[in-house]
Amino acid sequence: MNDNMTYVGLDVHDETIVAVWRRPGFRPKEMVYSNDEKGIERLVKDIGTKEIWAVYETSGVGFVLWDTLTRFGWKVDVLATTRLPQSVKSKKRKTDFEDAKRLLDLLMAHAVVGAELPNVWVPPKSIREDRQAVRHRLNLGDEAGRVRTKIKCLLKIHGLKYPGKAGSWTQKYMAWLRGLATPEAGLAESVWCVLASHLRQLEMYEDEIKTLDGQLERLSHVKTYEAQVAAVRAIKGFGLLTALAFLLELGDVARFKNRGQVGSYVGLTPTSHESGAQTDRKGHVTRMGPAGVRKVLNQAAWTYLRSNGCERSWYEQLKYRRGTKRAIVALMRRMAITAWRLASKVVKAGDAGPTNPAEQSGAAAARRAPGLGAPRASA
């Protein structure tokens, strides 16, 4: 423990920052600051700029405070809220100052005896910005899906059935819907007006999706991502959106040391329930980490099964023994690990320096991409 270090616990809100700080051997001090440029300058002036170690929880305020304080020379850790220890007493007595003091105690325990500090990896600003485009694209797809569901429910309520072959949203199906959303269709005005409103919403979302897809296409050709995207897309089922969502949520693939860390980060490892003589009891997957990655992996897994007979055979065997959900989760985890390995190879090849320009290209990496590896029996 550094006796000259000042340890700071911060409870950060949209308008205020509650700070509790202390140095070893001194009593803690506390203060409330406004969460703006002047307030942060006062915070830094009161505490100092040399040998400062601060922590705060992840929240909707993002990493702006981390960016600001690190520029002043502070060491800052952002802690995962879901991994912070909580007692029954702390839940009953929750104030901003208590929260800040609890974070300070956790930081000092880490500094003194090496207690676990559940900090998160802070992505570079460029990755944070690029993530927004991918996440917004995923959200647009979700919103468009909700509108389609509303249209189907409206048709079902009023007994309206498509005269042709039902199924996908083809051009003929859309033309039939537009025909219903007119006064000439014979429906009540309230009904066709609602249907017309849903169709306008759907058209708006589809136009936005096309615009975002163009942006993601350009993003995939940025030097930072191009080779990794090409390598990952060699896996059947991985399209442009899936590849970018996976790579940007992982951030730096080199920070993962093994496949267990990758599976844990995307929330596809089983929970453990062990007590006394009852050991090795596994439950549902943790579902920790970015939910958007699990969604695109699930879609990629079903696409992969339709185009790969060998994996389909392995999947059917596992499905017979463990059930559909466990089998598809196992495949999702294997696909995530394979994609991480492919991206890692591209990164290592780039770090090692180009020996053959053709071999260092993303297209070459994609052509050399292996399959998902040897099947594993357990989910």
C-alpha positions as CSV (number, residue, x, y, z in Angstrom):
1,M,0.0,0.0,0.0
2,N,1.3,3.4,-1.0
3,D,1.2,5.8,2.0
4,N,1.4,8.8,-0.3
5,M,-1.6,7.6,-2.4
6,T,-4.9,9.3,-2.0
7,Y,-7.8,6.9,-2.5
8,V,-11.2,8.3,-3.9
9,G,-14.6,6.8,-4.1
10,L,-17.0,8.6,-6.4
11,D,-20.8,8.2,-6.7
12,V,-21.6,9.7,-10.1
13,H,-25.0,11.0,-11.2
14,D,-26.2,13.1,-14.1
15,E,-26.0,16.4,-12.1
16,T,-23.7,15.6,-9.1
17,I,-20.6,13.8,-8.1
18,V,-20.3,12.7,-4.5
19,A,-16.7,12.2,-3.5
20,V,-15.2,10.5,-0.4
21,W,-11.4,10.4,-0.2
22,R,-8.7,9.7,2.3
23,R,-5.0,8.9,2.6
24,P,-3.7,6.1,4.9
25,G,-3.6,7.3,8.5
26,F,-6.0,10.2,7.9
27,R,-9.7,10.5,8.4
28,P,-11.9,10.5,5.2
29,K,-13.2,13.7,3.7
30,E,-16.4,14.0,1.7
31,M,-17.8,16.6,-0.7
32,V,-20.5,17.1,-3.3
33,Y,-19.6,18.5,-6.7
34,S,-21.6,19.4,-9.8
35,N,-21.1,17.0,-12.7
36,D,-19.8,19.6,-15.2
37,E,-16.5,21.2,-16.2
38,K,-16.3,23.6,-13.2
39,G,-17.4,20.9,-10.7
40,I,-14.7,18.5,-11.9
41,E,-12.1,21.2,-11.8
42,R,-13.0,21.9,-8.1
43,L,-12.9,18.2,-7.4
44,V,-9.4,17.9,-8.8
45,K,-8.3,21.1,-7.1
46,D,-9.5,19.9,-3.7
47,I,-7.9,16.4,-3.9
48,G,-4.9,17.1,-6.1
49,T,-3.3,15.6,-9.2
50,K,-0.4,13.5,-7.9
51,E,-0.8,9.9,-6.8
52,I,-4.6,9.8,-6.9
53,W,-6.5,6.5,-7.4
54,A,-10.3,6.8,-7.9
55,V,-13.1,4.4,-8.6
56,Y,-16.7,4.8,-9.7
57,E,-19.5,2.5,-10.9
58,T,-20.6,1.9,-14.5
59,S,-23.7,3.8,-15.3
60,G,-25.4,5.8,-18.1
61,V,-22.9,8.6,-17.8
62,G,-20.4,6.4,-19.7
63,F,-16.6,6.9,-19.6
64,V,-16.6,10.7,-19.9
65,L,-15.5,11.2,-16.3
66,W,-12.7,8.6,-16.8
67,D,-11.5,10.5,-19.9
68,T,-11.4,13.8,-17.9
69,L,-9.8,12.5,-14.7
70,T,-7.1,10.5,-16.5
71,R,-6.1,13.7,-18.4
72,F,-5.4,15.2,-15.0
73,G,-3.0,12.3,-14.2
74,W,-5.4,10.3,-12.0
75,K,-5.5,6.6,-12.0
76,V,-9.2,5.7,-12.4
77,D,-11.0,2.3,-12.4
78,V,-14.6,1.9,-13.4
79,L,-16.3,-0.9,-11.5
80,A,-19.0,-3.3,-12.8
81,T,-22.1,-2.6,-10.8
82,T,-23.3,-6.2,-11.2
83,R,-20.2,-7.6,-9.6
84,L,-20.0,-5.3,-6.5
85,P,-20.6,-7.0,-3.2
86,Q,-23.8,-6.0,-1.5
87,S,-25.1,-6.9,2.0
88,V,-28.6,-6.7,3.3
89,K,-27.6,-3.7,5.5
90,S,-26.2,-1.8,2.5
91,K,-29.5,-2.3,0.6
92,K,-31.5,-1.0,3.6
93,R,-29.2,2.0,4.0
94,K,-28.5,3.4,0.6
95,T,-27.3,7.0,0.3
96,D,-25.0,8.7,-2.1
97,F,-22.3,9.2,0.6
98,E,-22.7,5.6,1.7
99,D,-22.3,4.4,-1.9
100,A,-19.1,6.5,-2.3
101,K,-17.7,5.3,1.0
102,R,-18.4,1.7,0.1
103,L,-16.5,2.1,-3.2
104,L,-13.6,3.7,-1.2
105,D,-13.5,0.8,1.2
106,L,-13.4,-1.7,-1.6
107,L,-10.6,0.2,-3.3
108,M,-8.5,0.4,-0.1
109,A,-9.1,-3.3,0.6
110,H,-7.7,-4.0,-2.9
111,A,-4.7,-1.8,-2.3
112,V,-3.9,-3.2,1.2
113,V,-4.7,-7.0,1.0
114,G,-5.4,-7.5,-2.7
115,A,-9.1,-7.9,-2.5
116,E,-10.8,-8.3,-5.9
117,L,-11.6,-5.1,-7.7
118,P,-14.3,-5.8,-10.2
119,N,-13.1,-3.2,-12.8
120,V,-14.1,-3.2,-16.4
121,W,-12.0,-2.7,-19.5
122,V,-12.3,0.9,-20.7
123,P,-12.4,0.9,-24.5
124,P,-10.6,3.5,-26.6
125,K,-12.8,6.4,-27.6
126,S,-12.9,5.3,-31.3
127,I,-14.3,1.9,-30.3
128,R,-16.9,3.5,-28.1
129,E,-18.0,5.7,-30.9
130,D,-18.1,2.9,-33.5
131,R,-20.1,0.7,-31.1
132,Q,-22.9,3.3,-31.2
133,A,-23.5,2.7,-35.0
134,V,-23.6,-1.1,-34.5
135,R,-25.9,-1.0,-31.5
136,H,-28.2,1.5,-33.2
137,R,-28.4,-0.8,-36.2
138,L,-29.4,-3.7,-33.9
139,N,-32.0,-1.6,-32.2
140,L,-33.5,-0.6,-35.5
141,G,-33.9,-4.2,-36.5
142,D,-35.6,-4.9,-33.2
143,E,-38.0,-2.0,-33.7
144,A,-38.8,-3.1,-37.2
145,G,-39.5,-6.6,-35.9
146,R,-41.9,-5.2,-33.3
147,V,-43.8,-3.2,-36.0
148,R,-44.1,-6.4,-38.1
149,T,-45.5,-8.2,-35.1
150,K,-48.1,-5.5,-34.6
151,I,-49.2,-5.8,-38.2
152,K,-49.6,-9.5,-37.9
153,C,-51.6,-9.1,-34.7
154,L,-53.9,-6.5,-36.3
155,L,-54.5,-8.9,-39.3
156,K,-55.3,-11.8,-36.9
157,I,-57.7,-9.7,-34.8
158,H,-59.8,-8.8,-37.8
159,G,-59.6,-12.1,-39.6
160,L,-57.5,-10.9,-42.5
161,K,-55.4,-13.6,-44.2
162,Y,-53.0,-13.3,-47.1
163,P,-54.5,-15.1,-50.1
164,G,-51.1,-16.3,-51.3
165,K,-48.4,-18.4,-49.6
166,A,-47.8,-17.0,-46.2
167,G,-44.4,-16.7,-44.7
168,S,-41.7,-14.1,-45.5
169,W,-42.4,-10.4,-46.1
170,T,-42.1,-10.5,-49.9
171,Q,-42.9,-7.6,-52.2
172,K,-46.2,-9.2,-53.1
173,Y,-47.1,-9.5,-49.4
174,M,-46.2,-5.8,-48.8
175,A,-48.3,-4.8,-51.9
176,W,-51.2,-6.7,-50.4
177,L,-50.8,-4.9,-47.1
178,R,-50.7,-1.5,-48.8
179,G,-53.8,-2.4,-50.7
180,L,-55.6,-3.1,-47.4
181,A,-54.4,0.3,-46.0
182,T,-56.7,2.3,-48.3
183,P,-60.4,3.2,-48.1
184,E,-61.1,1.1,-51.2
185,A,-60.2,-2.1,-49.3
186,G,-63.6,-2.0,-47.5
187,L,-62.2,-2.1,-44.0
188,A,-63.3,0.2,-41.2
189,E,-61.6,3.6,-41.3
190,S,-60.0,3.0,-37.9
191,V,-58.6,-0.3,-39.0
192,W,-57.0,0.7,-42.3
193,C,-55.7,4.0,-40.7
194,V,-53.8,2.0,-38.0
195,L,-52.5,-0.4,-40.6
196,A,-51.3,2.5,-42.8
197,S,-49.6,4.0,-39.7
198,H,-47.8,0.7,-39.1
199,L,-46.6,0.5,-42.7
200,R,-45.3,4.0,-42.6
201,Q,-43.3,3.2,-39.4
202,L,-42.0,0.0,-41.0
203,E,-40.9,1.9,-44.1
204,M,-39.1,4.5,-42.0
205,Y,-37.2,1.8,-40.1
206,E,-36.3,0.0,-43.3
207,D,-34.9,3.2,-44.8
208,E,-32.9,3.9,-41.7
209,I,-31.6,0.3,-41.7
210,K,-30.4,0.8,-45.3
211,T,-28.6,4.0,-44.3
212,L,-27.0,2.4,-41.3
213,D,-26.0,-0.7,-43.4
214,G,-24.1,1.7,-45.7
215,Q,-22.3,3.3,-42.8
216,L,-21.4,-0.2,-41.4
217,E,-20.1,-1.2,-44.8
218,R,-17.8,1.8,-44.8
219,L,-16.8,1.1,-41.2
220,S,-15.8,-2.5,-42.1
221,H,-13.2,-1.1,-44.6
222,V,-11.5,1.0,-42.0
223,K,-7.9,-0.2,-41.6
224,T,-8.4,-1.1,-37.9
225,Y,-11.2,-3.5,-38.6
226,E,-10.9,-4.6,-42.2
227,A,-8.7,-7.7,-41.8
228,Q,-10.5,-8.9,-38.7
229,V,-13.9,-8.5,-40.2
230,A,-12.8,-10.5,-43.3
231,A,-11.3,-13.3,-41.2
232,V,-14.4,-13.6,-39.0
233,R,-16.8,-13.5,-42.0
234,A,-15.1,-16.7,-43.2
235,I,-17.4,-18.5,-40.7
236,K,-20.7,-19.4,-42.4
237,G,-23.5,-17.4,-40.7
238,F,-21.3,-14.4,-39.9
239,G,-22.5,-11.5,-42.0
240,L,-21.2,-8.0,-41.8
241,L,-23.4,-6.9,-38.9
242,T,-22.6,-10.0,-36.9
243,A,-18.9,-9.6,-37.4
244,L,-18.8,-5.9,-36.5
245,A,-21.1,-6.4,-33.5
246,F,-18.9,-9.3,-32.2
247,L,-15.5,-7.5,-32.8
248,L,-16.6,-4.1,-31.5
249,E,-18.1,-5.5,-28.3
250,L,-15.0,-7.5,-27.6
251,G,-12.9,-4.4,-28.4
252,D,-9.3,-5.6,-28.2
253,V,-9.3,-9.3,-28.9
254,A,-5.7,-9.6,-27.6
255,R,-7.0,-8.8,-24.0
256,F,-8.5,-12.3,-23.9
257,K,-6.0,-15.0,-22.9
258,N,-8.0,-18.1,-23.5
259,R,-11.4,-19.3,-24.8
260,G,-12.8,-19.5,-21.2
261,Q,-12.5,-15.7,-20.9
262,V,-14.2,-15.2,-24.3
263,G,-17.1,-17.5,-23.3
264,S,-17.5,-15.8,-20.0
265,Y,-17.4,-12.3,-21.5
266,V,-20.3,-13.0,-23.9
267,G,-22.3,-14.7,-21.1
268,L,-22.3,-18.2,-22.5
269,T,-20.7,-20.1,-19.7
270,P,-22.8,-22.1,-17.2
271,T,-23.4,-20.8,-13.7
272,S,-22.0,-22.9,-10.8
273,H,-23.9,-24.1,-7.7
274,E,-21.6,-25.9,-5.3
275,S,-22.1,-26.4,-1.5
276,G,-20.6,-29.0,0.8
277,A,-20.7,-32.5,-0.7
278,Q,-22.7,-31.2,-3.7
279,T,-20.1,-30.2,-6.3
280,D,-19.9,-29.4,-9.9
281,R,-23.6,-28.4,-10.2
282,K,-24.1,-26.3,-13.3
283,G,-27.0,-24.1,-14.1
284,H,-28.2,-21.8,-16.9
285,V,-25.6,-19.7,-18.7
286,T,-24.7,-16.5,-16.9
287,R,-26.0,-14.1,-19.6
288,M,-23.5,-11.6,-18.5
289,G,-21.9,-9.1,-20.9
290,P,-23.4,-7.6,-24.1
291,A,-26.8,-9.1,-24.9
292,G,-26.5,-7.9,-28.5
293,V,-23.6,-10.3,-29.1
294,R,-25.6,-13.3,-27.9
295,K,-28.5,-12.3,-30.2
296,V,-26.4,-12.1,-33.3
297,L,-24.5,-15.3,-32.4
298,N,-27.8,-17.1,-32.0
299,Q,-28.9,-16.0,-35.5
300,A,-25.5,-16.9,-36.9
301,A,-25.7,-20.4,-35.3
302,W,-29.0,-21.3,-36.9
303,T,-27.7,-20.0,-40.3
304,Y,-24.5,-22.1,-39.8
305,L,-26.5,-25.2,-39.1
306,R,-28.4,-24.9,-42.4
307,S,-25.2,-24.8,-44.4
308,N,-23.0,-27.3,-42.6
309,G,-23.8,-30.9,-42.6
310,C,-21.0,-32.0,-40.2
311,E,-22.0,-29.5,-37.6
312,R,-25.6,-30.4,-38.1
313,S,-24.8,-34.0,-37.2
314,W,-22.9,-33.0,-34.1
315,Y,-25.7,-30.6,-33.1
316,E,-28.4,-33.3,-33.5
317,Q,-26.5,-35.7,-31.3
318,L,-26.0,-33.1,-28.6
319,K,-29.7,-32.0,-29.0
320,Y,-30.8,-35.6,-28.4
321,R,-28.8,-35.9,-25.2
322,R,-29.0,-32.4,-23.7
323,G,-32.0,-30.6,-25.5
324,T,-32.3,-27.9,-28.1
325,K,-31.4,-24.9,-25.9
326,R,-28.2,-26.4,-24.6
327,A,-27.1,-27.6,-28.0
328,I,-27.6,-24.2,-29.6
329,V,-25.8,-22.5,-26.8
330,A,-22.9,-24.8,-27.1
331,L,-22.7,-24.0,-30.8
332,M,-22.9,-20.3,-30.1
333,R,-20.1,-20.5,-27.7
334,R,-17.9,-22.5,-30.2
335,M,-18.6,-20.0,-32.9
336,A,-17.6,-17.1,-30.6
337,I,-14.4,-18.8,-29.6
338,T,-13.6,-19.6,-33.3
339,A,-14.3,-16.0,-34.3
340,W,-12.0,-14.8,-31.5
341,R,-9.2,-17.1,-32.6
342,L,-9.5,-16.0,-36.2
343,A,-9.4,-12.3,-35.2
344,S,-6.5,-12.9,-32.8
345,K,-4.4,-14.6,-35.6
346,V,-4.9,-11.5,-37.8
347,V,-3.9,-9.2,-35.0
348,K,-0.8,-11.3,-34.2
349,A,0.2,-11.4,-37.8
350,G,-0.1,-7.6,-38.0
351,D,2.0,-7.2,-34.9
352,A,4.6,-9.5,-36.3
353,G,5.0,-7.4,-39.4
354,P,4.1,-8.1,-43.0
355,T,6.2,-10.8,-44.5
356,N,4.0,-11.3,-47.6
357,P,1.4,-8.6,-48.4
358,A,-1.0,-11.1,-49.9
359,E,-1.0,-13.2,-46.7
360,Q,-1.5,-10.2,-44.5
361,S,-4.8,-9.1,-46.3
362,G,-8.2,-9.8,-44.8
363,A,-9.3,-11.7,-47.8
364,A,-6.3,-14.1,-47.5
365,A,-7.1,-14.6,-43.8
366,A,-10.7,-15.4,-44.7
367,R,-9.6,-18.0,-47.3
368,R,-7.3,-19.7,-44.7
369,A,-10.0,-19.7,-42.0
370,P,-10.5,-23.2,-40.4
371,G,-13.8,-24.7,-39.3
372,L,-15.1,-24.6,-35.7
373,G,-12.6,-27.2,-34.5
374,A,-13.2,-30.6,-32.9
375,P,-16.7,-31.0,-31.5
376,R,-17.2,-31.1,-27.8
377,A,-19.8,-33.3,-26.2
378,S,-20.8,-31.0,-23.3
379,A,-22.8,-27.8,-23.5
